[in-house]
């Protein structure tokens, strides 16, 4: 039986670029339950997760809308990637076996760019759907061969088979099942058995991070980083994004940050920028780290650099604009906030921030319109901000 561990450890298609369009053409909105809030990105995220195995096309649309309503959601981007791959059995097979057609397919490269963006938002994200993707691939083979098992029966069979495979396979299975402690043990054993364990070390480090074993995670990431540098010196520039040195340094920085070692985190984010001058998440992390230390000057500078590098990320423009506003620079904030709402008209948080800055600059009519737009697209659970916006619409001059 085939096993695509390395495909799922990272992304198969190399060098996936960020496209001019963040998510592609507008998709239809899936129908949610009558009680669901159609302005809530979490409602679409949960809907996509619930139906992905049975209706992957609709799940992809649900994740699309979750990502539009909340561009800061790594789960929505990652979920859309998985759902798009699962839509068509033939395409999924080409992708998983890694043939030339898959490597050169622009659609696959665009799909993988979603994974890149998700990992840049959160390198430690738990990829809960990797197992679903693998099981779907196997199940499609079963059906093509004339098999008659139900999906649930087949998944039980596959789980049993994988549990008897070598440690790398078992580690992947344990990770997918959320059994992180056992996954850590299996990854450790798998590392001993392969000549090039870089990907396995990175995965083990991520699971250690999920278990809040930060010191061990840093050690494992550091070993992987040393091996990456040695490999790249031998081969020249390497283009697979999922094990880029910048992403690994970013991960190390996050582990230091969660362990409370801010200076070490700052140093790691700095090294990430050295590895990749265009790696905007490092500036984003440094900006937010400066905010936590009440260093507004550094925060604004770093977030400004992030917004220049991440020109097509509304979330970054929102953060930059909000922090300009927090320092009283409302006129300057308007430029960033208008970029955010123009780039993503369904981003409720950006409309609220824009309204506040318009109000601060004396543009009551503009502020009222922005608050009104916010109310049209904001989820019900944002009760406090909705109450503020409602009061502003009533009090500001049209």
N, C-alpha and C positions, 0 to 999 in steps of 0.2 A: 504493500500500500504506500502511496506517495505521502510525503509529509513536508509541508511548506513552512517549516519553522523560520527560516531566514527571511522569507517573504514577509512574515507577520511580525518578526522582531522589529523590522523597520518598514521601509517602503521598497517595493521591487523596482519601480521606474526611477532611474537616477536623474539627478539634476533637475527636478521638477520646478519650473519657474512659476513665479506668481503672474497670473494672467492680468490683462488690462481690466477684465471684469472680475469682481470679487467672487461672485457666486453664479455667474451666467445669467441667461434671460429669465424673466419672471416666471415662476411656476404657479400652478393653481394651488389655492389653499385647500388642504384636506378638510373634510367635514369632521368636526369634533363633537363630543357628546353635548347634549343640550345644556348641561350645567357648566360646561367648560367656558373659560374666558378666552375669547378669540384674540384678545390683545396681549395675552400672556405667553412669552416665549417658552416658559416651562411647560405649558399645556401642549405645545407642539413637540417639544423635546420628549415628553413622556409618551405622547401618542406615537411618535416615531419608534421609540424603544419597544412599545407594546406590539407593533404590527410588523416589525422589520422581517421576521422570518416568513410571514405569509404574504405580505404586500410590500415588497421592497421599494417599488416605484413610488407608492404613496408615502412610505417612510422617508424617502429621499426628499420629497416635497415638504414633509413636516419639518425635517431638519433644516431645510432651506429657509423656512419662515422663522424658525427659532433663531437661526443665525442672523437674519435680517433684523428682527426685533431686538436682539442682543448680540451685537458684533463682538462682544468680549467673551462669548461662550465657546471654549474649546470643544466641549462636548457636542455642540451642534455641528461644528465643522467636521469633526471626526466622524460623527454619526452619518452625516451626508456622504462622506467618502465611502464608508462601508456599504451604505444602502445603494449608492450608485454602482458599485462593483457587483452587488448581488442581483441587480435587475435582470441581467441577461446571462444565462448559464454559459453560453459560448464565450462571451467576453470575460467572464470570471475565470474560466478555464485558461484562456490565453494569458491572462494576467498572472495567475498563480504558477503556471509552468514557466513563465518568464521567457517566452519566445521572442523573436525579433520583432514580430508584429506588435507585441505589447510594449517593448522598449521604445519603439518609434511612434507609437500611437499618441497623437496630440491630446485626445480625450483622456487617456490614462494619465498623461503628464499633468493635465489640469486637475484631474481627480486627486492625484497625489499632492498637489499644491495645497489642498485642503488639510491634509495631514501635517504638512510643514507648518502651516499657519496655526493649527491647533497646538502643536508642540512648542511653537514659539510663545504662545500664550501661557502654556503650562507644560513644561518638559516632563513633569512628574504625573501627568494625567493618567488615570487608570483606564486602559483600553479594554473596556468590558465587552466590546463587540468583536474582538479579534477571534475568539473561540466560535462565535456565531458565523463569522465569515468562513473560517476553515470548515466547520461542520456543513455549511451550505455547499461548499465545493465538493466535499465527499458525497453528500447526499445526492447532488446532481449526477455524479458518476453512477451511484447506485441505481437511480431511476433510468439513466441512459442504458444501463446494462440489463434492464428489465426487472429490477428489484421491486418488491411489493411492500417492503416495510414502511410503516408510517414514519414520519420524521422523528417523532419522540422515541419510537423503538430503535431507529437507526442511531440516534444520538447516544442512547444508552450503550449500544454495541460499540460505537466508535470510542466512547469514553473508556470502556473496558479494554479495548485494543491498545489505545494510547498509553494506558497505565502500565502496560507490559513493554513499552518501547524504551529506548535508551534515555538517560537522564535529561537531555535537552528537550525531548518530547514531553516527558513527564513534568518538567518545570513549566513548560508552556501551558500544559493542561491545568496544573495546580494554580498558576497565575489566573487563567481564564475562569476558574471556579471560585476565585477569591480566597484560596487557601494559601496565603502569602508565606507563612512560616515554612510550609512544606516546599513551596516553590523556591525559597532561598536555599534550602538544603539541596534540592535537585540541581539548581543552577551551579552551586558550588562543585558538585560532582561532575556536571557536564563540562565545566571549565577545565577540569583536570584531563579530560579525554580528547580535547580537540587541539589542533596545532595553532589555530587563530581564534582565540576566544573573545575578541574585542566586543562583538555584539552581545555575547552572553554576559560579559562583565557589565556592560551598560544596563542590560535588563535586570541583572541581579541587583545592581545599585539602585535602580528605580524601585524595585520591590522593597529593598531595605529602607528606602526613603518613605514608602507608604506605611511601613511598620514603625516609623519614627526612630529608626536606628541610624541616626544621622552620621555619627562618626564612622561607622562601617560603610555607609553609603559613599561618603567622601573618599574613603580609602579605595573602594572598588572603582569609582569614577576616575580617580587619579591613576590607577593602574591602566585603565582603558585609555586614558588620555596619553600616557607615556607610549603605549603601543601604537596609538593613532599617529603620533608624531614620528615615530620610527618608520612606520609604514609609508607615510606621506613623503618622507625624505627619500625613500627608495623609489617611489612610484611617481613623484611629482604631485601636482594638485589633484585632489580626489573629490568627486562631485556628489557622492551619495549624501543626501542631507541628513538622514536620520542619525548618523554617527559623526556629524561634523564636530570639529574641536570646539567651535563657538558654542554649540548646543550643550556639549559636555561641560564646558566651563560655566555656562549659565546654570546647569543643574547643580554643580558644585556650589555655586554662589547661593542657590536657594537652600541647599542643605545647611550651609553655614548660617544663613539668615534664620532658619527655623530653629537652629540650635542656639541662637542668640549671639552669635559671633559676627557683629556687623562689620567690623574692619576686615575680617577674612572674606566676608561676602562681597564687600566693595572691591577687594583685590581681584576676586574671581570674575566679577562682572567686567572689570577693566581688562582682564586677560581675554575675555570673550570678544571684546571690541578689537583687541590687537589681532586676534585670529581672523576676524571678519569685520572690516570697517563698516560694512552695511548692515551689521546685525543690530537692528533697532531695539530688540527686547532688553539688551544690556543697558541702554540708555533709559529705557522705561523703568527697569529695576532700580537703577541708581537714582532716578528722579523720585521714585516712591520711597526709597530708603532715606533720601534727604528730607522728604516730607515728614517722615516719622521722627526726624531729629529737629524739626522746625527750622530747617534751612531752606527757606523759600527761594532764595536766589539760585542756589544750586539746583533745586527741584525744577524751577522754570527753565533753566538752561538745558538740563538733561532732557526734559520732556519736549522742549523745542527741537532738539536734535533728533529725538525719536520721531517726531511728527514729520520732519523733513525726509527721513529715511523710509518711514512707513506711510508713504503718500496716499495709499488706498485703504488705510485702516481707520474707519470712523472712531473706533474706541480710543485710539491714540490721540486723535484731534480733540476728542471730548476731554480727555485728561489734561491735555495741554491748555485748552481753553478754560477749564474749571480752575486750574491753578493760577493762570494769569488773573482770572477774576478774583480769586482768593487774596491776591496781593494788591487788589485795587486797580488792576490794569484792564478795565472793562472794554475800552475801545480796542485794545490789542486782542482781547479774548474773542471779540465778535468774529474776527477773521477765521480763527480755528473752529469756533462753534458753527459758523455758517458752512464751513467745509464738511463738518460732521453730518449736519442735517441734509445738506445737498447730496452728499454721497450715500446717505441712508435715511430716506424720508420716514421710515417706520421706527426710528431709534428714539423712543420716547424720552429717555434720559437726556439726550442731546437737546431736544426741543425745550425741556424745562430749563436747562442751563443757559440756553440762548435767550429765553424769555427773561431770566433774571438779569443777564448782562444788558439786554436792551432796556429794561426798566431802569437799571443803574445809570445808563447814559442819557436818560430822559426821553427815550422813544416809547411813549406809552401805547401808542397804537400798535407799533411793532411788537411790543411785549405782550399786549393783550392777544394778538393773533397767534403768537408763539405759545402762550399758555393754553389758548383754545385748541391749537393743534395737539399739544401734549395731552389734553383731556380726551381727545378723540382716539388716541392710540395707546394710552397708558393702561397697564393692567390694573385690575381692581385691587390687588394686594398692596399697591403703592398708595395706601389710604392717606397718609400724612401729606404727601406731595400733591395728591389729587385735591385734598381739602384746601391747600394753599393756592393751587392754580384756580380752583373754583372761586375763591375769594378775590383773587386778582382780576379775573375776567369780569367780575361784578363791579370792581372798584376803579379799574383803569379806563381812561377815556378811549373810545374806539377811534 
